[in-house]
Amino acid sequence: MSLPRVAIVGRPNVGKSSILNMLARAKVSIVDPTPGVTRDRVTVVVELDGPTMTEPRRLAEVVDTGGFGVYTADYARFDDAGEDLHTLTNQIEAQITAAVDQADLILFVIDSQDGITTLDETVAELLRKRVTGKGNRNIPVQVVANKVDSERWEPHAYEAAALGFGEPLLLGAKNNFHRRHFLDALYAMLPETATQRDPDPEMRVALVGRRNAGKSSFVNALAGEPRCIVSEIAGTTRDAIDVKFEIDGRSMVAIDTAGVRKRSKFADRVEHWAFERCQQAIVRADCVLLLIDSTQKITAVDKRLGAAVLDQFKPCVIVVTKWDLADGRKNKQGKVVTIEDYQKYIEKELPGMSFCPIVFTSAAESVGLREAMSTAYKLFEQAQQRITTSKMNDMMREILAERGPTSKLGTKVKILYTTQVRITPPTILLVVNHPDLFTDDYQRYMLNRLRERVPFDEVPIRLIIRERQRAELDDLLSGRHKREREAQQAAALLVDEHNAPIEIDLGDDDDDSEDLMIDT
């Protein structure tokens, strides 16, 4: 069965995202006092314990929405948006309406320290219109008086009963005041049958790219509904938005991230946090779609995002967006730019990603979207392939025989042992006699030759060069123990398990977007 949906709604800055983060036991939504921080619907599945902690846990899909009247509440901050401001406001409130219409329970959040405001009353009236007159389905509304951070604010909180939805639940989400009572009450509102989690998705795909590269349009076209706000105002996605869908019977999650630009152009701390979410999404993902806007030049930010994906050894599909707008355009020489021309352009600008598949798409025309996701799934499967140790040793001997590393006078280079010690990413360990001779250039050569022989040629391959070490490992790696699994386990001890936190260097060089003019 599908999980019950709980929508968190309210005017800006009443603590909706703080409540979601408390329920999820993690920082899922960006929390900031600036109205308008949450612009899309952020969804997370939460598990709630019963009052005595012995009852079966109940599950719910909780949706954090943007604030009603966000731009009316703080219009000056968005003056530079011009005429698009009204459209964006309507899009945000349409997202809220969609969340309400799909909900089984609505948590209407107010700020107990501010008291009931005119905008709270407006939200209450809108809710009354949305939750009634829908046949037999009347959606229950529970008012949550948030920011009750001490007993001092409790009398103020009960003023929320005047909104007409019954007695409010009191909560101080940031400091966990009244937390247990709130959770017990929410547990009681969920159906007893909400105890079974939906199956985990087969694959998580992160969509990353510069601002306004078409990520949200891509996700919306896949999901079949306007889940993310699409606007010509760059930066209208702030959180990393998880959207579940199925393709060819496979359950997947697409993670739509905030668009990225140079650090020097970050407008505020919210943009810094959104950028961190982009980095986290890359780490979480099984595969990454790097979206390149075909109507703009490839910039330093595009290149650094690509490098960040490869640094995490994530399978990557380069998705060329808005091809319907670029197809047929001419370059500086007046020649019409073809798909082949653009592929060469990408290979020139992103040389380290030459093994990554390229898919041309148009979200507006729904072209190439399924191909992009199917390609991502193909890479996901490739990254899980494993090659036997004997076959891997044969491959490496062939590569070494074709061309060995440049050796010092009188030095004979030997690969003593080779084995695949990991999948996702495929990780190859080479135990050699002189690791210093395996330079970066020679390792690139080895990887290129290896890709011609392995079944995972379109995903990053991690190559680890180690010198022969302890005697007990020597016995295993030299083949004295016949069991290959033991040899692989011993070899894995040589792998450096430390993975440094991802940090994308966006730089501050001049890489402003320009209309695409390809030299071919």
C-alpha positions in Angstrom: 0.0 0.0 0.0 1.1 3.6 -0.5 2.1 5.5 2.6 -0.2 8.3 4.0 1.0 11.7 3.0 1.3 14.5 5.5 1.7 18.1 4.0 3.3 20.8 6.1 1.9 24.2 5.1 1.9 27.8 6.4 3.1 31.3 5.8 6.8 32.0 5.4 9.2 31.6 8.3 7.0 29.7 10.8 9.3 26.7 11.1 7.9 24.2 8.5 11.4 23.0 7.5 12.5 22.7 11.1 9.5 20.4 11.8 10.4 18.3 8.7 14.0 18.1 9.8 13.0 17.1 13.3 10.7 14.3 12.0 13.4 13.0 9.6 16.1 13.2 12.3 18.3 14.9 9.7 18.8 18.2 7.9 16.5 17.5 4.9 15.2 21.0 4.2 17.3 24.2 4.3 16.4 26.1 7.4 16.9 29.9 7.4 14.9 32.8 8.6 14.8 34.3 5.1 11.2 33.9 3.7 11.2 31.9 0.5 14.0 29.5 1.3 11.9 26.4 0.5 10.6 26.9 -3.0 9.8 23.3 -4.1 8.1 20.4 -2.4 10.6 18.5 -0.3 9.5 14.9 0.6 10.9 12.4 3.0 9.6 9.1 4.5 9.6 9.3 8.3 9.1 6.5 10.9 7.3 7.3 14.1 7.5 5.3 17.4 4.4 4.8 19.4 3.9 6.3 22.9 5.3 3.3 24.8 8.0 2.6 22.2 6.6 -1.0 21.9 3.9 -0.4 19.3 4.8 -1.1 15.6 6.4 2.0 14.0 4.1 3.9 11.6 5.4 5.5 8.5 4.3 8.5 6.5 5.5 10.5 3.5 5.9 14.1 4.9 6.0 17.0 2.4 7.5 20.4 3.3 6.1 23.1 1.1 7.0 26.7 0.4 5.4 29.6 2.3 2.0 31.0 1.2 2.5 34.6 0.1 6.2 34.4 0.2 6.9 37.2 -2.2 4.2 39.4 -0.9 5.7 39.0 2.5 9.2 40.1 1.5 8.8 41.6 -2.0 11.9 43.9 -1.8 14.3 41.0 -1.7 13.1 40.0 -5.2 12.8 43.3 -6.9 15.5 42.4 -9.4 13.3 39.6 -10.7 11.0 42.1 -12.4 7.9 40.9 -14.1 8.7 37.2 -13.5 8.1 37.7 -9.8 4.3 37.3 -10.0 4.7 34.1 -12.1 7.1 32.6 -9.7 4.8 33.4 -6.7 2.0 31.6 -8.5 4.2 28.6 -9.2 5.1 28.3 -5.6 1.5 28.5 -4.4 0.6 25.9 -7.1 3.1 23.6 -5.6 1.5 24.0 -2.2 -2.0 23.5 -3.6 -0.8 20.2 -5.3 0.7 19.0 -2.0 -2.6 19.8 -0.1 -4.7 18.1 -2.8 -2.6 14.9 -2.5 -2.4 14.9 1.3 -4.1 12.6 3.8 -3.3 15.0 6.7 -2.4 18.7 6.8 -0.2 20.2 9.4 -1.0 23.9 9.4 2.0 25.7 11.1 1.8 29.1 12.8 4.4 31.1 14.8 3.1 31.2 18.4 5.5 34.1 19.1 4.0 36.3 16.3 0.4 35.4 17.1 -2.3 35.1 14.4 -1.4 37.3 11.4 -3.5 38.4 8.5 -1.5 36.0 6.3 -2.3 33.1 8.7 -6.0 33.9 8.3 -5.6 33.9 4.5 -3.9 30.5 4.6 -6.7 29.2 6.9 -9.4 30.4 4.4 -7.5 28.8 1.5 -7.3 25.5 3.4 -11.0 25.5 4.1 -11.7 25.9 0.4 -9.2 23.1 -0.6 -10.2 20.5 2.0 -13.9 20.6 1.6 -16.2 20.1 -1.4 -14.0 17.2 -2.7 -16.7 14.5 -2.6 -16.4 12.3 0.4 -12.8 13.0 1.0 -12.4 15.7 3.7 -8.7 16.1 4.6 -8.1 16.6 8.3 -6.2 19.8 9.3 -4.1 20.0 12.5 -2.8 23.4 13.5 0.7 23.3 14.9 1.7 26.3 17.1 5.4 26.2 16.6 8.2 28.2 18.3 6.9 27.4 21.8 10.4 27.5 23.0 9.5 27.8 26.7 6.4 27.8 28.9 6.2 31.6 28.4 4.8 31.1 24.9 2.2 28.4 25.7 -0.7 30.9 26.4 0.0 32.6 23.1 0.0 29.3 21.2 -3.6 28.5 22.2 -4.7 31.6 20.3 -4.4 29.5 17.2 -7.7 27.8 18.1 -9.4 30.9 16.7 -8.4 29.7 13.2 -11.3 27.2 13.4 -9.4 23.9 13.1 -9.6 22.9 16.8 -7.1 22.9 19.6 -3.5 23.4 18.3 -0.6 21.1 19.0 2.3 22.9 20.7 5.8 22.5 19.6 9.3 24.1 19.8 10.8 22.3 16.8 14.3 23.8 17.1 14.8 23.0 20.8 12.5 19.9 20.9 10.2 21.5 23.4 6.9 19.5 23.5 8.5 17.1 21.0 7.3 13.9 22.6 3.6 15.0 22.9 3.7 16.2 19.3 5.1 12.9 18.0 2.6 10.9 20.0 -0.3 12.9 18.6 1.0 12.6 15.0 1.4 8.8 15.5 -2.2 8.6 16.6 -3.4 10.5 13.5 -1.7 8.0 11.1 -3.6 4.8 10.1 -2.6 1.6 11.8 -1.8 0.0 8.5 1.0 2.5 7.8 3.7 0.1 8.9 5.2 -1.1 5.7 7.9 1.0 3.8 7.8 1.1 0.0 10.6 -0.9 -1.6 13.9 1.0 -1.8 14.6 2.3 -5.3 16.9 0.3 -7.6 18.8 3.5 -8.5 19.3 7.0 -7.3 20.2 9.6 -9.9 21.5 13.0 -9.1 21.0 15.8 -11.6 23.7 18.5 -11.4 24.6 21.5 -13.5 24.8 25.2 -13.7 21.9 27.4 -12.8 19.0 27.3 -15.3 20.5 24.4 -17.2 17.1 22.7 -17.3 17.3 20.3 -14.3 13.8 21.0 -13.0 12.3 20.8 -16.4 13.9 17.4 -16.9 12.6 16.1 -13.6 9.1 17.5 -14.2 8.9 15.9 -17.6 9.9 12.6 -16.1 7.5 12.8 -13.2 4.6 13.9 -15.3 3.7 16.8 -12.9 5.3 20.1 -12.0 7.2 18.8 -9.0 10.0 21.4 -9.2 9.5 25.1 -9.9 10.6 25.9 -13.5 11.3 29.6 -14.1 13.6 31.8 -16.1 14.7 33.2 -12.8 17.9 31.3 -12.3 18.1 29.6 -8.9 14.5 28.8 -8.3 15.4 25.3 -7.0 17.0 25.6 -3.5 16.8 22.2 -1.9 17.8 18.8 -3.3 14.4 17.4 -4.4 13.8 13.6 -4.5 11.3 12.5 -7.1 10.2 8.9 -7.3 9.2 7.3 -10.6 9.3 4.1 -12.6 10.8 3.4 -16.0 10.4 -0.1 -17.6 9.3 -1.4 -14.2 12.3 -0.2 -12.4 11.9 2.0 -9.3 14.2 5.1 -9.4 14.7 8.3 -7.6 15.8 11.5 -9.4 17.6 14.0 -7.1 17.1 17.5 -8.5 19.7 19.8 -7.1 20.2 23.5 -6.9 22.0 25.1 -9.9 25.6 26.0 -9.3 27.6 29.1 -10.1 30.9 30.7 -9.0 31.4 31.1 -5.3 32.0 34.8 -5.7 28.4 35.2 -7.0 26.7 33.3 -4.1 24.0 35.7 -3.0 23.6 34.5 0.6 24.2 31.7 3.1 21.1 29.9 1.7 22.9 29.5 -1.6 25.9 28.1 0.2 23.7 25.5 1.9 22.0 24.7 -1.4 25.5 24.2 -2.9 26.4 21.8 -0.1 23.2 19.9 -0.9 24.4 19.5 -4.5 27.7 18.0 -3.2 25.8 15.6 -0.9 23.5 14.6 -3.7 26.6 13.5 -5.8 27.8 11.4 -2.8 24.3 9.8 -2.4 23.8 9.0 -6.0 24.4 5.7 -7.8 24.7 7.7 -11.1 25.0 11.3 -12.0 23.4 13.2 -14.9 25.6 16.2 -15.7 23.3 18.7 -17.5 24.9 20.9 -20.1 22.9 23.8 -21.5 23.3 23.6 -25.3 22.4 27.2 -25.7 25.4 28.4 -23.6 29.1 27.8 -23.7 30.7 25.2 -21.5 32.2 27.1 -18.6 34.7 26.5 -15.8 31.8 25.7 -13.4 30.6 22.9 -15.8 34.2 21.5 -15.9 34.5 21.6 -12.1 31.2 19.9 -11.6 32.3 17.2 -13.9 35.6 16.8 -12.1 33.7 16.6 -8.8 31.6 13.7 -10.2 34.8 11.9 -11.3 36.5 12.5 -8.0 33.7 10.5 -6.4 34.1 7.8 -9.1 30.4 8.1 -9.9 29.0 6.8 -13.2 28.0 9.9 -15.3 25.8 10.6 -18.3 26.4 13.9 -20.0 22.9 15.2 -20.8 22.8 18.0 -23.3 19.6 20.0 -22.6 17.5 22.4 -24.6 18.7 20.8 -27.9 15.4 21.9 -29.5 16.7 25.5 -29.1 20.3 24.8 -30.3 19.7 22.4 -33.1 20.2 24.1 -36.4 22.2 27.1 -35.0 25.3 28.1 -36.9 28.9 28.5 -35.6 31.2 31.4 -36.3 32.0 30.1 -39.8 28.3 29.9 -40.6 28.1 26.1 -40.5 25.1 24.5 -39.0 26.0 22.8 -35.7 25.2 19.1 -35.7 25.0 16.5 -32.9 28.4 15.2 -34.1 29.9 18.7 -33.9 28.6 19.2 -30.4 29.9 15.8 -29.3 33.4 16.8 -30.5 32.9 20.1 -28.6 32.2 18.3 -25.4 35.2 16.0 -25.8 37.4 19.0 -26.3 36.0 20.9 -23.3 35.6 17.9 -21.0 38.5 15.7 -22.0 38.6 13.7 -18.7 35.0 12.6 -19.4 35.6 11.1 -22.8 34.3 7.7 -21.7 31.0 9.1 -20.4 27.9 8.6 -22.7 26.3 11.7 -24.2 22.5 12.0 -24.6 20.8 14.9 -26.3 17.5 16.0 -24.8 14.6 18.4 -24.9 12.3 18.5 -21.9 9.9 20.8 -23.7 9.4 18.2 -26.4 10.0 15.1 -24.1 12.8 14.0 -26.3 15.7 11.9 -25.0 14.5 11.7 -21.4 13.9 8.0 -21.2 17.1 7.4 -23.1 19.1 9.4 -20.5 17.6 7.4 -17.7 18.0 4.1 -19.4 21.7 5.0 -20.1 22.1 5.9 -16.4 20.7 2.5 -15.5 23.1 0.8 -17.9 26.0 2.5 -16.2 24.6 1.6 -12.8 24.7 -2.1 -13.9 28.2 -1.7 -15.4 29.6 -0.4 -12.1 28.5 -3.6 -10.4 30.4 -5.9 -12.8 33.3 -8.0 -11.5 36.2 -9.6 -13.3 37.9 -12.7 -12.0 41.5 -12.3 -10.7 42.9 -14.7 -13.3 41.3 -12.8 -16.2 42.4 -9.4 -14.7 46.0 -10.6 -14.4 45.9 -11.7 -18.0 44.7 -8.3 -19.1 47.4 -6.4 -17.2 50.1 -8.7 -18.6 48.9 -7.9 -22.1 48.9 -4.1 -21.4 52.3 -4.2 -19.8 53.7 -6.2 -22.8 52.3 -3.6 -25.2 53.9 -0.8 -23.4 55.5 -0.7 -20.0 56.2 2.4 -17.9 59.5 4.2 -18.5 62.0 2.5 -16.3 65.2 3.7 -14.7 68.4 2.2 -16.0 68.6 -1.5 -15.1 65.1 -1.5 -13.4 62.7 -4.2 -14.5 59.1 -3.3 -13.9 56.9 -6.2 -12.6 53.2 -6.4 -11.8 53.2 -9.0 -9.1 49.5 -9.3 -8.7 46.3 -7.8 -9.9 42.7 -8.2 -8.6 39.4 -6.3 -8.5 38.8 -5.5 -4.9 35.6 -3.5 -5.2 32.5 -2.8 -7.3 30.7 0.6 -7.5 33.2 1.8 -8.5 35.2 -1.0 -10.0 38.5 -0.8 -8.1 41.6 -2.5 -9.4 44.6 -3.2 -7.2 48.0 -3.6 -8.7 50.8 -4.9 -6.5 54.1 -3.9 -8.2 57.8 -3.8 -7.4 58.3 -0.1 -8.3 55.1 1.9 -7.8 57.0 5.2 -8.4 57.4 4.2 -12.1 53.6 4.1 -12.6 53.2 7.8 -13.3 49.8 9.5 -13.8 50.4 9.5 -17.5 51.1 5.8 -17.5 48.1 5.1 -15.3 45.9 7.0 -17.8 47.3 4.8 -20.6 46.6 1.7 -18.6 43.0 2.8 -17.9 42.4 3.5 -21.6 43.8 0.1 -22.6 41.8 -1.5 -19.8 38.5 0.0 -21.0 39.0 -1.8 -24.3 38.9 -5.1 -22.5 36.4 -4.8 -19.5 32.6 -4.8 -19.4 32.5 -1.5 -17.4 34.2 0.7 -20.0 31.8 3.7 -19.6 32.2 4.2 -15.8 35.0 5.5 -13.7 37.6 2.9 -12.7 39.7 3.3 -9.6 43.3 2.2 -10.1 45.4 1.6 -6.9 49.1 1.0 -7.2 50.8 -0.6 -4.1 54.2 -2.0 -3.4 54.5 -5.5 -2.0 54.1 -5.4 1.7 53.8 -7.7 4.7 54.9 -11.4 4.5 51.5 -12.7 5.3 50.1 -10.8 2.4 53.0 -11.9 0.2 51.9 -15.5 0.8 48.4 -14.8 -0.3 49.2 -12.5 -3.2 51.8 -14.8 -4.7 49.2 -17.6 -5.0 50.3 -19.9 -2.3 46.7 -19.8 -1.0 44.5 -21.1 -3.8 41.2 -19.6 -2.7 40.7 -16.4 -4.8 38.3 -14.9 -2.3 41.0 -15.0 0.4 43.4 -13.4 -1.9 40.9 -10.6 -2.7 40.2 -10.0 0.9 43.9 -9.8 1.7 44.4 -7.4 -1.2 41.6 -5.2 0.1 43.6 -4.6 3.2 45.9 -2.5 1.0 43.2 -0.2 -0.2 43.0 3.1 1.5 39.5 3.2 3.0 39.6 7.0 3.8 37.3 9.0 1.6 37.7 12.7 2.1 34.5 14.8 2.1 33.6 16.1 -1.3 34.5 19.7 -2.0 33.8 21.2 -5.4 36.2 24.0 -6.2 34.1 26.4 -8.2 36.8 29.1 -8.4 36.3 32.8 -9.0 37.6 33.1 -12.6 35.6 34.8 -15.2 33.3 32.1 -16.7 30.1 34.0 -17.3 27.7 32.3 -19.7 27.6 33.3 -23.3 25.5 32.2 -26.2 27.0 29.1 -27.8 29.3 29.6 -30.7 31.2 26.4 -31.4 34.5 26.5 -33.4 34.6 23.3 -35.4 
